[in-house]
Amino acid sequence: MVTTPPSKSAALENFERLLAAGKDSALLRLSLGNEYLKAGDPNAAAEHLARAVALDPDYTAAYKIYGKALTAAERRDEAIAAYRSGIAVAKRKGDRQAEKEMGVFLRRMEK
């Protein structure tokens, strides 16, 4: 039986077009990562999310989804590192909600 990869969503195609046109940004990479995660490709998601946090090291939302993508890709140690970095950024920025959420995810992984 031959399985075909899932088709790309319209949103994913649009985001890829923007990236190909040179519109790279942390928000675009976050959007791409989120769409790849929804499409069931956590490794592609993690690549884009890694770029998002490289472009904007203070982007707490990107760290949260980055950790989620790495977890889905079964890259546990990298996910733990992403959550720890995100928590540190959230603490520094005073983003209590992101800090709490990532703290919960981190504790689950460390069990």
C-alpha positions as CSV (number, residue, x, y, z in Angstrom):
1,M,0.0,0.0,0.0
2,V,1.4,3.4,-1.0
3,T,0.6,6.3,1.3
4,T,0.7,9.8,0.0
5,P,1.8,12.7,2.2
6,P,-1.0,14.9,3.4
7,S,-1.7,17.8,1.1
8,K,-0.6,21.2,2.2
9,S,-3.2,23.6,3.5
10,A,-3.8,26.8,1.7
11,A,-2.4,28.7,4.7
12,L,0.8,26.6,4.6
13,E,1.2,27.3,0.8
14,N,0.7,31.0,1.4
15,F,3.2,31.2,4.1
16,E,5.8,29.3,2.0
17,R,5.2,31.7,-0.9
18,L,5.9,34.6,1.5
19,L,9.1,33.0,2.7
20,A,10.2,32.3,-0.9
21,A,9.5,35.9,-1.8
22,G,12.0,37.0,0.9
23,K,9.6,38.0,3.6
24,D,11.3,36.2,6.4
25,S,10.4,37.1,9.9
26,A,9.9,35.5,13.3
27,L,6.1,35.8,12.9
28,L,6.2,34.1,9.5
29,R,8.4,31.3,10.9
30,L,6.0,30.8,13.8
31,S,3.1,30.6,11.4
32,L,4.9,28.1,9.2
33,G,5.9,26.0,12.3
34,N,2.4,26.0,13.6
35,E,1.0,25.0,10.2
36,Y,3.6,22.2,9.8
37,L,2.7,20.9,13.3
38,K,-1.0,20.9,12.3
39,A,-0.1,19.0,9.1
40,G,1.7,16.3,11.1
41,D,5.3,17.2,10.2
42,P,6.9,18.1,13.6
43,N,10.4,18.1,12.3
44,A,9.6,20.7,9.6
45,A,7.8,22.6,12.3
46,A,10.8,22.5,14.6
47,E,13.1,23.8,11.8
48,H,10.9,26.9,11.3
49,L,10.4,27.5,15.0
50,A,14.1,27.3,15.6
51,R,14.5,30.0,13.0
52,A,11.7,32.0,14.7
53,V,13.5,32.1,18.1
54,A,16.8,32.8,16.3
55,L,15.2,35.8,14.6
56,D,13.6,37.0,17.8
57,P,15.1,35.5,21.0
58,D,12.4,37.2,23.1
59,Y,9.4,35.6,21.3
60,T,7.9,33.5,24.1
61,A,5.1,32.1,21.9
62,A,7.6,30.7,19.5
63,Y,9.4,28.9,22.3
64,K,6.2,27.3,23.5
65,I,5.3,25.9,20.1
66,Y,8.9,25.0,19.4
67,G,8.9,22.8,22.5
68,K,5.6,21.3,21.4
69,A,7.0,20.5,18.0
70,L,10.2,19.0,19.4
71,T,8.1,16.9,21.8
72,A,6.0,15.6,18.9
73,A,9.1,14.8,16.9
74,E,10.3,12.8,20.0
75,R,13.3,15.0,20.4
76,R,12.9,15.1,24.2
77,D,16.3,16.7,25.3
78,E,15.9,19.5,22.7
79,A,12.3,20.1,23.8
80,I,13.4,20.4,27.4
81,A,16.1,22.9,26.4
82,A,13.6,24.9,24.4
83,Y,11.1,25.1,27.3
84,R,13.9,26.1,29.7
85,S,15.0,28.9,27.4
86,G,11.4,30.0,26.8
87,I,10.7,30.1,30.6
88,A,13.8,32.2,31.2
89,V,12.7,34.7,28.5
90,A,9.2,34.7,29.8
91,K,10.4,35.4,33.4
92,R,12.7,38.2,32.1
93,K,9.8,39.8,30.1
94,G,7.2,39.3,32.9
95,D,5.1,37.0,30.7
96,R,3.6,35.0,33.5
97,Q,1.1,33.0,31.4
98,A,3.7,31.8,29.0
99,E,6.0,31.0,31.9
100,K,3.3,28.9,33.6
101,E,2.3,27.0,30.5
102,M,5.9,26.1,29.6
103,G,6.6,25.2,33.2
104,V,3.7,22.7,33.1
105,F,5.0,21.2,29.8
106,L,8.5,21.0,31.2
107,R,7.5,19.3,34.4
108,R,5.6,16.7,32.4
109,M,8.7,16.0,30.3
110,E,11.0,15.7,33.3
111,K,8.9,13.0,34.9
